[in-house]
Amino acid sequence: MHPHTDDTHIHTYTVTQACHALGALAFHSALNQVAITQKGDITAIVSALKQHPMHAGVQAQCCNALMNLVR
């Protein structure tokens, strides 16, 4: 396996998990929603959406995180 392929896989996995974590934090607490918003993490989530348009896992977790931030 090529090192670039491993790096890409690790990167997309990390982004997917980070968005999942933000979504879970937002789901469980209005205070977390405020903190995530104030820290600028919405920009990071939207950036991940744009950087990984063909990765279903990233897209799903980013959308879930955004949904939990506005509920």
PyMOL CGO cylinders between C-alpha atoms (Angstrom):
from pymol import cmd
from pymol.cgo import CYLINDER

trace = [
    CYLINDER, 0.00, 0.00, 0.00, 1.26, 3.47, -0.83, 0.3, 1, 1, 1, 1, 1, 1,
    CYLINDER, 1.26, 3.47, -0.83, 2.04, 5.86, 2.06, 0.3, 1, 1, 1, 1, 1, 1,
    CYLINDER, 2.04, 5.86, 2.06, -0.17, 8.54, 0.48, 0.3, 1, 1, 1, 1, 1, 1,
    CYLINDER, -0.17, 8.54, 0.48, -3.13, 6.17, 0.54, 0.3, 1, 1, 1, 1, 1, 1,
    CYLINDER, -3.13, 6.17, 0.54, -2.56, 5.47, 4.24, 0.3, 1, 1, 1, 1, 1, 1,
    CYLINDER, -2.56, 5.47, 4.24, -2.25, 9.19, 4.99, 0.3, 1, 1, 1, 1, 1, 1,
    CYLINDER, -2.25, 9.19, 4.99, -5.47, 9.96, 3.12, 0.3, 1, 1, 1, 1, 1, 1,
    CYLINDER, -5.47, 9.96, 3.12, -7.32, 7.18, 4.93, 0.3, 1, 1, 1, 1, 1, 1,
    CYLINDER, -7.32, 7.18, 4.93, -6.04, 8.36, 8.31, 0.3, 1, 1, 1, 1, 1, 1,
    CYLINDER, -6.04, 8.36, 8.31, -6.98, 11.95, 7.50, 0.3, 1, 1, 1, 1, 1, 1,
    CYLINDER, -6.98, 11.95, 7.50, -10.54, 11.15, 6.40, 0.3, 1, 1, 1, 1, 1, 1,
    CYLINDER, -10.54, 11.15, 6.40, -11.00, 8.81, 9.37, 0.3, 1, 1, 1, 1, 1, 1,
    CYLINDER, -11.00, 8.81, 9.37, -9.83, 11.56, 11.74, 0.3, 1, 1, 1, 1, 1, 1,
    CYLINDER, -9.83, 11.56, 11.74, -12.10, 14.16, 10.15, 0.3, 1, 1, 1, 1, 1, 1,
    CYLINDER, -12.10, 14.16, 10.15, -15.05, 11.75, 10.30, 0.3, 1, 1, 1, 1, 1, 1,
    CYLINDER, -15.05, 11.75, 10.30, -14.45, 11.01, 13.97, 0.3, 1, 1, 1, 1, 1, 1,
    CYLINDER, -14.45, 11.01, 13.97, -13.93, 14.69, 14.86, 0.3, 1, 1, 1, 1, 1, 1,
    CYLINDER, -13.93, 14.69, 14.86, -17.23, 15.67, 13.25, 0.3, 1, 1, 1, 1, 1, 1,
    CYLINDER, -17.23, 15.67, 13.25, -18.94, 12.76, 14.96, 0.3, 1, 1, 1, 1, 1, 1,
    CYLINDER, -18.94, 12.76, 14.96, -17.59, 13.95, 18.32, 0.3, 1, 1, 1, 1, 1, 1,
    CYLINDER, -17.59, 13.95, 18.32, -18.74, 17.52, 17.72, 0.3, 1, 1, 1, 1, 1, 1,
    CYLINDER, -18.74, 17.52, 17.72, -22.17, 16.27, 16.75, 0.3, 1, 1, 1, 1, 1, 1,
    CYLINDER, -22.17, 16.27, 16.75, -22.44, 14.11, 19.86, 0.3, 1, 1, 1, 1, 1, 1,
    CYLINDER, -22.44, 14.11, 19.86, -21.34, 16.96, 22.10, 0.3, 1, 1, 1, 1, 1, 1,
    CYLINDER, -21.34, 16.96, 22.10, -23.84, 19.30, 20.48, 0.3, 1, 1, 1, 1, 1, 1,
    CYLINDER, -23.84, 19.30, 20.48, -26.64, 16.76, 20.77, 0.3, 1, 1, 1, 1, 1, 1,
    CYLINDER, -26.64, 16.76, 20.77, -26.21, 16.33, 24.50, 0.3, 1, 1, 1, 1, 1, 1,
    CYLINDER, -26.21, 16.33, 24.50, -25.84, 19.91, 25.67, 0.3, 1, 1, 1, 1, 1, 1,
    CYLINDER, -25.84, 19.91, 25.67, -26.99, 23.38, 24.73, 0.3, 1, 1, 1, 1, 1, 1,
    CYLINDER, -26.99, 23.38, 24.73, -23.89, 24.70, 26.50, 0.3, 1, 1, 1, 1, 1, 1,
    CYLINDER, -23.89, 24.70, 26.50, -21.76, 22.57, 24.20, 0.3, 1, 1, 1, 1, 1, 1,
    CYLINDER, -21.76, 22.57, 24.20, -23.64, 23.98, 21.20, 0.3, 1, 1, 1, 1, 1, 1,
    CYLINDER, -23.64, 23.98, 21.20, -22.70, 27.50, 22.31, 0.3, 1, 1, 1, 1, 1, 1,
    CYLINDER, -22.70, 27.50, 22.31, -19.08, 26.53, 22.99, 0.3, 1, 1, 1, 1, 1, 1,
    CYLINDER, -19.08, 26.53, 22.99, -18.69, 24.80, 19.62, 0.3, 1, 1, 1, 1, 1, 1,
    CYLINDER, -18.69, 24.80, 19.62, -20.16, 27.80, 17.85, 0.3, 1, 1, 1, 1, 1, 1,
    CYLINDER, -20.16, 27.80, 17.85, -18.00, 30.31, 19.73, 0.3, 1, 1, 1, 1, 1, 1,
    CYLINDER, -18.00, 30.31, 19.73, -14.82, 28.35, 19.03, 0.3, 1, 1, 1, 1, 1, 1,
    CYLINDER, -14.82, 28.35, 19.03, -15.43, 28.58, 15.28, 0.3, 1, 1, 1, 1, 1, 1,
    CYLINDER, -15.43, 28.58, 15.28, -15.93, 24.88, 14.79, 0.3, 1, 1, 1, 1, 1, 1,
    CYLINDER, -15.93, 24.88, 14.79, -18.81, 25.44, 12.37, 0.3, 1, 1, 1, 1, 1, 1,
    CYLINDER, -18.81, 25.44, 12.37, -16.25, 26.84, 9.95, 0.3, 1, 1, 1, 1, 1, 1,
    CYLINDER, -16.25, 26.84, 9.95, -14.14, 23.70, 10.40, 0.3, 1, 1, 1, 1, 1, 1,
    CYLINDER, -14.14, 23.70, 10.40, -17.16, 21.47, 9.78, 0.3, 1, 1, 1, 1, 1, 1,
    CYLINDER, -17.16, 21.47, 9.78, -18.09, 23.33, 6.58, 0.3, 1, 1, 1, 1, 1, 1,
    CYLINDER, -18.09, 23.33, 6.58, -14.45, 23.19, 5.49, 0.3, 1, 1, 1, 1, 1, 1,
    CYLINDER, -14.45, 23.19, 5.49, -14.46, 19.41, 5.96, 0.3, 1, 1, 1, 1, 1, 1,
    CYLINDER, -14.46, 19.41, 5.96, -17.61, 19.18, 3.84, 0.3, 1, 1, 1, 1, 1, 1,
    CYLINDER, -17.61, 19.18, 3.84, -15.91, 21.11, 1.06, 0.3, 1, 1, 1, 1, 1, 1,
    CYLINDER, -15.91, 21.11, 1.06, -12.60, 19.21, 1.29, 0.3, 1, 1, 1, 1, 1, 1,
    CYLINDER, -12.60, 19.21, 1.29, -14.23, 15.75, 1.19, 0.3, 1, 1, 1, 1, 1, 1,
    CYLINDER, -14.23, 15.75, 1.19, -17.19, 16.04, -1.20, 0.3, 1, 1, 1, 1, 1, 1,
    CYLINDER, -17.19, 16.04, -1.20, -17.00, 12.40, -2.28, 0.3, 1, 1, 1, 1, 1, 1,
    CYLINDER, -17.00, 12.40, -2.28, -16.52, 10.81, 1.14, 0.3, 1, 1, 1, 1, 1, 1,
    CYLINDER, -16.52, 10.81, 1.14, -19.90, 9.67, 2.43, 0.3, 1, 1, 1, 1, 1, 1,
    CYLINDER, -19.90, 9.67, 2.43, -18.72, 9.20, 6.02, 0.3, 1, 1, 1, 1, 1, 1,
    CYLINDER, -18.72, 9.20, 6.02, -17.34, 12.71, 6.29, 0.3, 1, 1, 1, 1, 1, 1,
    CYLINDER, -17.34, 12.71, 6.29, -20.43, 14.18, 4.65, 0.3, 1, 1, 1, 1, 1, 1,
    CYLINDER, -20.43, 14.18, 4.65, -22.79, 12.28, 6.95, 0.3, 1, 1, 1, 1, 1, 1,
    CYLINDER, -22.79, 12.28, 6.95, -20.97, 13.17, 10.16, 0.3, 1, 1, 1, 1, 1, 1,
    CYLINDER, -20.97, 13.17, 10.16, -20.56, 16.82, 9.18, 0.3, 1, 1, 1, 1, 1, 1,
    CYLINDER, -20.56, 16.82, 9.18, -24.25, 17.13, 8.34, 0.3, 1, 1, 1, 1, 1, 1,
    CYLINDER, -24.25, 17.13, 8.34, -25.17, 15.40, 11.59, 0.3, 1, 1, 1, 1, 1, 1,
    CYLINDER, -25.17, 15.40, 11.59, -22.96, 17.79, 13.57, 0.3, 1, 1, 1, 1, 1, 1,
    CYLINDER, -22.96, 17.79, 13.57, -24.51, 20.83, 11.87, 0.3, 1, 1, 1, 1, 1, 1,
    CYLINDER, -24.51, 20.83, 11.87, -28.00, 19.46, 12.46, 0.3, 1, 1, 1, 1, 1, 1,
    CYLINDER, -28.00, 19.46, 12.46, -27.28, 18.97, 16.16, 0.3, 1, 1, 1, 1, 1, 1,
    CYLINDER, -27.28, 18.97, 16.16, -25.90, 22.49, 16.43, 0.3, 1, 1, 1, 1, 1, 1,
    CYLINDER, -25.90, 22.49, 16.43, -29.13, 24.07, 15.21, 0.3, 1, 1, 1, 1, 1, 1,
    CYLINDER, -29.13, 24.07, 15.21, -31.69, 21.92, 16.97, 0.3, 1, 1, 1, 1, 1, 1,
]
cmd.load_cgo(trace, "trace")
